[in-house]
Amino acid sequence: MHACVCVRDVFQLGVEVSWEQTSKMLRFQSREKSQRDTTFLTVKLLQALGSKTPDGGWGWVVVFGAFVSIGFSYAFPKALTMYFKEIQRHFGVSYSQIAWVSSIMLAVMYAGGPVSSVLVNRYGSRPVVITGGLMCSVSMVAASFSSTITHLYICVGIVGGLGLSFNLQPSLTIIGKYFQVRRPIANGLAMAGSPVFLCTLAPLNQFLFERFGWRGSFFILGAMLLNCCVAGSLMRPLNDGGIPRPETNGTAKPCENRTQVPNKAKKNCFHSVTCFMDLSLFRHRGFIIYLIGNMLMFFGFFAPMIFLAPYAKHRGMDEYSAASLLSALALVDMFARPGTGLLANTARVRPRIQYLFSFAITYNGVCHLLCPLASGYWGLVVYAVCYGVVYGMVCALLFECLMDVVGPSKFSSAVGLVTIFECCPVLLGPPIAGALVDMFGDYSYMFYMCGSVMLCAGLFLFVMNYYNYRRKDAARRLRENGTELVERNVDTEIKRGDSRTSEHTQGGDGQKQIQGVDSGTLGGRSETEDIPV
């Protein structure tokens, strides 16, 4: 029953399978029919067939480059909160106004996803990441000469956010090209860059602030961001030996359909967009569920991290104690991300990885709801530790779950589409939280708001993913019942192919054998295509 489904999954990944490999694949599946789900079986098939994806080698160097790039992308907007109190006093602005700096930076980082996707599909990950590193460096150096808060919005928020977008999305995409079997582990290690850099940047920023002030610190941070260019240079394009992707790395046209249009001037805007972005994802049920849940989650995702240090200072703690909370959170997050990657890669969890993601979001909301009950420094340390665990789980699973939904071939377009929709809640979440602090003069309402939003998002994903899995299981059973005849035909072709192979080795003509394989394979694939919605 599982044969055609798993053969289809391997072909969707773009693996070229010969006749001998097809026979080996089907014989392997006959021994694995006791598996509860065919997703993990597909991974085993790739191992048995020797998939062309490296799953190691230079891929670990690429993971290190992504570790640095993602670390700066996620940790940098949070680490800048150490300067907010001084900048607020320097320019005479409110909590809500100063929160717009990180909010705009994060929103532009997400809104730049489609632009980054187009550039990655056209030129590859390496030049895009190097360009992003240069933009981030220039933005921080220019911000050190700012005379108004508006200048910070432009330099740090817009230019710096777009540079971080060019660092984030290409790093996530290239990991999917280098890894398949070990992809959850590779993603977990790469995403661990965020807590490592946050743990380092929080005390470093406090040290730089005391020695050089916020202007001198911004200038030094601009020089540090040039390390993103070094990280980008490590992302060598995978031209040979990898699973084919729709990316061209600048060697071919990004859209094959252009050959069907005789006159380029007659192409409309929609056709131009579809050449770079796969808009058919909006008909994918799992993608829509993921998108709605994430948009709701991001309204309360970043605000507690941004206001944690100011909240500690509001409770009467000194500068280093407030910075140590971020360091404790980042230290726990550092181990939570690769640990979550190992857990997500197990046979029992990976077929239902969306449930783990939903649990992490729900647990995150519960932590924020309980934060106002923490008293004293050690109470906030306990909150920071619990927050670090669930924050690391969410970040480690965020893009892995998206790749699980849409597959590696559509991941680049999916990231671009998701980030453009997420930029709105990312932009509005922290200022709304800051407005609550200004309105009530208390941070508790901000934590209640963020916790309630994330709790609702987690419960929504739990219910909808349960519904989606039920629909997918029902469709799979229907396909299996309807493809029994196809499986018998495939078995017949295997027997005929084995006999033809022996005849071919004795001098017979093997051309008909190849045609038999192609017809049998295509028949199996056409009968087992996924119904997205």
N, C-alpha and C positions, 0 to 999 in steps of 0.2 A: 504494500500500500504506500509505503514511504518512498518508493524508488523514484517515481517521476517527479515528485515534489522536490526532493533533494538534488536531483540532476538539474532541475530548473533553477534552483538557488545557485548552484555552481556556475551555470551558464550566465545568470544575471550578473555575476561578478566579473564576467569577461574572460574567464579562464578558457583557453583553447584546449579541448579534450580530444584525444585521438581515439581510434577504435579500441585499441588495447586498454587505454585508460578508462573508456566507458565500460568495458566488460569488468575491469577491476573495481570500478565504482559501484556497479550494481551488485557484484558479488559481495562487496564490503557491506552494502546496505542490507543485504539479506541476513547478515549476522548481527545487525544492529536494530532490528525491528522492535525491540523492547524499549527503545528510547521513548520518553514521554513527549518529546517535542523534536521536530526536525531541524530547528535552528542550530542546536548544538551539534547535531549529526552532520550538518553542512560543514561546520568547522573541522570535524574529524575527517570528512572527505577531502577537504583541502590539504590536511596533513598527509593523508594517504596518497594523494595524487602528486604531492610535492608542488604546491602552488608557487607561481612565479613571484609572488610578493616576498621580499627578503625575510621579513619577520626577524630581523637582527642585523648583524654586520654594521654597515654605515648607518643603518636606521637608528641605532642607539646614539650616534653622534648627532643625528637630526633631532632626536628626542632632547638631547642636551641643549641644542640651539633653541628648540621650542620652549624648553624650561626657562631659559633666560628671557626670551621674547614675551611669553605669557606672564612670567613673573613681573616684569615691568608693566605690562598692560593692565593687570588687575590690581597689583599692590600700589602702584604709583598714585592713583587718585585717592586711595585711602590714607597713604602715608602723608600726603599734603595736609591732612586735617590737623597735624601738629602745629602748623603755622596759622591756623584760622583765628585763634584768639588775638594774636599780635596784629594780623592784617585787619581784623575787625576794629581794633582800637586805632590803627593807623589811618584807616579811611573813614572811620565813624559810621559803620554800616550795621545792620541788624543780623540776627542769626539766619533769617530767611535769605537775605541778600548774599551772605558769605557762603551759604550752602549751594548757591547757584554755580559756584566755581567747579566743584566736584561733579555736580549734577550735569552741567553742560558738557564737561569732559567725558563722563560716562555715556551720556546720550549721543554725542557725536561719535564716540567709539562704536556704539551699536548702529547708529544710523549710517555710518560709512561702510557697513557690511556689504551691501550690494555693489558699491564702487570697488571695494576690495575683491569681491568675488569675480567681477568682470576682469580686473587686472590680473588676478591669479590665473583665470582660465585663458587669458591671452598671453601672458609673459612668464607665468610660473611664480613660485613662492619666493625665490631668492631675491630678485630685484625689488619686489614689493616690500619685503621686510626691511631691506637696506634703506629704501626711500622713507619708510615710516620712522626708522631710527633717526635719520637726519632731520625730519620734520619735528620730532619730539625734542631733539637737542636745541634746535633753533627757537622753538616756542618757549622753552624755559629760560634761555639766555635773554630773549626779548622781554619776557615777563619780569625779569629782574630790574628792568628800567621803567616799569609801569608807574603811572602817576595817578590813575583812578582805578576803581574796581571794574569799570567797563573794559579797560585794557587787559585785565586779568581774564575776563570772560572771553575775549578774543584770542589772546595768546595761549593761555593755559587750556581754556575750554574748547575752542574751535580748532585751532591749529594743532595743539597737543593731542586732543581727542581723535582727530583724523589720523595723526601719526600712530597712535596706539591701535586704531582700527587696522591699519596696514601691518601692524605687528601681530595682532591676535588671529585674524581669520586665516592667513596663509600658513601659520604654524599649525593650526588645527587640521587644515586640509592635507598638508604633506605627511602628517602622521598616518592618516588613512591610506595613503599611497604606499607607505613603507611597511605597514603592519596590517594583518588580518586576524590571525589566530591569537596573537598577543596584544591586540589593539586595546582592550580595556586596561591592561597593565601599562602600556605605553602612554595612553591618555592620562592615567592616574599620576604617573611620574612627571609628565610634562606639566600637568595642572598643579603639581606640588610646588612649582616655581613661585606661585602667588604667595603662599604662606612663608616660604623661605625668604623671599625678598621683603615681605611685610615685616617679618621678625627682625630683619637686618636694618631696614630703612627707618623703622620707628625710633630706635635709640640713636641711629646715625643722624636723623633729622634734628633731634633734640640737641645733640652735640654741635652740629653745624649752626643751629640757631643761636646757641649761646656764644659761639666764637665769631660768627660772621653776620648774624642777623638774617632776616628772611630774604633780603635781596641777594646777599652774597651766597646764601644757601641755594637759591634758585639757579644762580650762575654755575655753581659746582654740580648741581643735579643735572643741568643741561649737558655738561661734559660726561657725566656718568651714563647718560642715555645713549651715547655713541656706541656703547657695548651692544646695543640691538643690531647695529650694522655688522658687528663681528658674528653675532648669532645668525643673522640672515645669510652670511657667506657660507655657513656650514650646511645650509639646506640645498644640497646638490640635487639637481633634477634627476628623476628616476626614468630614464629613457628606455633602457634595456633591462629585461628581466622582471618587470613589474606588471601588475594587472592593468590593462589599458583603461584609461580614464578619458573623459571628454576634454581634459585639459590639453592644450597644444604647446605650451611653453614657448610660444612665439614662432613655431615652425610651420603652422598650418592655420587655415581660417577657422575662427571659433565656431562657425555655424555651417554645417554641410548643406543646409537648405538654401544657402545663397546661390548655389549653382542652378537652382530651379527658378530663379528670378532673373529674367533676361536683362532687365534694366534696373540698375541699383537706385535710380532716382524715383522709381515707382514704389519702392518699399515704404510701407507705413511705419509708424512708431512702434506699433505692437510687434511687428515682425522683427524690428531691430532689437527690441527687448528680449524676445524669445530666443534670439540667437545666443544670448549670454545667460539668461536666467530661465530655469525650467518652471514655467507657470502652471504646468499640469499638477504640481504639488498641492494646489488648492483644491484638487479633487480627491486628495488622499485623506482618508478618515483619520488615520493615526497622526498625520502631520497637523491636521486642524486641531485635534485634541491637545497635542503638545503645545501648539502655538497659543491657544486660549489659556491653558494652565500657566504657561510661562509669563504671558502678559499680566495676568493677575498677580503672580508671585512677585514680579519685579517692582510692583508698587511699594512693597515693604522689604525688599531684599537688601538694599545698600544703606538705607538710612540708619539702622542701628550701628553698623560699622563706622559710618562717618561721625556719628554723634557720641560714640562710646567714650573717647578721650575728653571732649567737652563736658559730658555728663559726669565723669569722675572728678573733673576740676570743679564743677558746680557743687559736688558733694563735699568739697573741702580738701581734696587730695592734691599733692604737689605735682609738678610737671613730670618728674621721673616715675612716680607711681601711676599716673595716667598713661604714660608711654609703656609701662610694663604690662598693663592690661592688654594692649595690642600685641605685645611680644608673646605673652602667654597664649593668647588666642591663636597667633600665627604658629607657635611651636606645636600646639595640638593639631592644628590644621595641616601642618607639614607631614604628620604621620597618618592623619585620617585619609588623605587623598590616595596615596598608593595602597593603603589598606583596603579602601573601598574598591580600588581597581582590581585587587586580588580577589575580593569577595565577588565582584561582578563577573569575574572570569570563570567562576565555578560552574559545573554542569547544572546544578539545581537553580542557580540564580539567573544566569544569563538568558535563558529562554523567557523569563518573566522579569526582566530588569526594570521595567517601568514601575512595578510595584515598589521596588527599593527606592527609586527616585521619589515616588509619592510619599513614602514613609519619611524620607529625609526632609522634605518640605514641611510636612505636618509637624514633625518634631522640632523643626526650626521655629515655627510659629508658637509652639508651646513654650519654648525657651524665652522668647520675647515677652510673652504674657506674664511669665513669672519673674522677669528681671526687676520690676519695681519693688518686689518683696525682698530683694537682696539688701542687706544692711552692712555698711562698713566696707573696708577694702577687701577683706577676704570673701565677703559675700559676692562682690563683683568679680573676684578671681574665679569663683565657682561658676558664675554665669559665663565668663569668658571661656573657660574650659569646655563647658557644655556647648556653647555657641560655636567654638572652634571645631568640635567634632561634627556637628550637623552642617556647618558651613562648608567644611571640607567634603562631606558626602555629596552635598548638592553640586558643588563645583566640579567634582570628579565625574559625576554622572550627567552633567548638563548636556554636553555635546556627544557623549557616548550614547545616550538615549536617543538623541536626534539621529545619529548615524544608524542606530538599531532600527529606527522607524523607516527611514528613506533609503538606506543602503549607501555604500561608499561612492557609487557613481553619481548620485544626485546630492551628495553632501555639500559641495561647494555652493550650489544654488540655494540649498535649504538654509545654510547659515546666513547667506545674504538676505533672504526673505524674512527669516526669523528676527534678525537683528534690526531690520528697518521697522518692524512692528513693535519690537521691545523698546526702541529708543524713547517712545512717548512715556511709558511708566517709569523708565529709568530717569528721564528728565524731570518728571513731575513729583516723583516719590520723595526725594530729600527736601525740596522746598516746601512741600506740604507738611512734612514732619517738622521742619524749622518754623513754619507758621504756627503750628500747634504749640511749640515751645514759647514763641513770642506771645501768643494769645493767653495761655494759662500760666506762664512762668514756671512750668514744671515739665520735666522730661517724661513723666509716667505716661501721659496721654500719647506721646509719640510711640512708646514701646507697645502700648495697647493697640494702637492703630496698625502698626507693622505686624504684630503677632496675629491679629484677627484676619488680616488680609492673607497672610501666608498659610494660616490654618484652613481658610476657605479654599485656597488654591490646592493644597495637598489633598483635601477631601474630594474636591472636584476631579483631580487626576486619578485618585483611587477608584471612584465610581465609573468614570468614563473609560479608564484602561481595562477595568473588569468587563465592561460592555464590549470594548473593542476586541479583547482576547476571546470572549465568547463567540463573537461574530466570526473571527478568523478561524477558530476551531471548527465552527459549524461549516464554514466554507471549505475548510480543508477536508473534513469528513465527506462532504458532498463531492468534492473533486476525486477523492480516493475511491468512492463508490462508483463514480462515473468513468474511471480510468482503468478498471480491471482488464478490459479488453485491450487497452493500449499496452498494459504491462505484459499481457500474454504475447502480444506482437513483438514487444522488445525482447522478451525471452527467446522467442523464435528467431529473431534476428541475431541474437547472441550466438545461438547454436549454429546458425547458418554462417555467421561471420567467422566463428572458430574453424569451421570446415573450410571456408574459403581462404582463411589465413594459411592453413596447412597446404592447400592447393597452390597458393601464391608462392610459398617457400619452395614448392616443387616445380615452379616455372609457370604457374597459371596466371591468368590475368586478374589483377586486384582492383581494377577500376570499379567493377560493380559492387565490390565490398564497400568502398568509400561511399558510393551512392546509397547503399543500404543503411549505412550508419547515419548519414545525413538525414535521410527520410525518417528513420526511427527516432532520432534525437529531436528533430523539429516537431514530429508528431507529439512526442512526450511533452515538449515545452509548450506547444500551442494549447494542449489540453489542461495545463496546470498554471496558466498565468494568473497572477493575483488580481483580485477585484478590489481596487483601492477604496472605493466608497460603497 
